[in-house]
Amino acid sequence: MDKWASEIPVKDARSRAKFKEGGKTPAWQRKEGKNSSGGLNEKGRKSYEAANPGSDLKAPQPKGGPRKKSFCARMKGMRKRQKPSNNTGKDRLSLSLKKWNC
């Protein structure tokens, strides 16, 4: 066993071993699990939920509601801490804020 493999948690060790044996990383970490207009697509959400039992990711709620208010408040706070050089409009944060109509 590699030195780094013993330093990571068991859940990650299994996924790293699978990746090392020629398997793929979960879809939510790859381009095919991400929505080009920001956030995760359905395949990415299902992949994340499979890798993290007990999680319950839902699709964006851009029309309004309590989830939108909460999301926009949290993510706008992240925007303030973002470096100006990373604020290109094409970054994942900008895309997700646009998708949620924040």
PyMOL commands that set and color helices and strands:
alter all, ss='L'
color gray80, all
select helices_A, chain A and resi 3-7+10-20+27-29+31-33+42-51+66-81+84-86+92-99
alter helices_A, ss='H'
color red, helices_A
deselect
rebuild
show_as cartoon
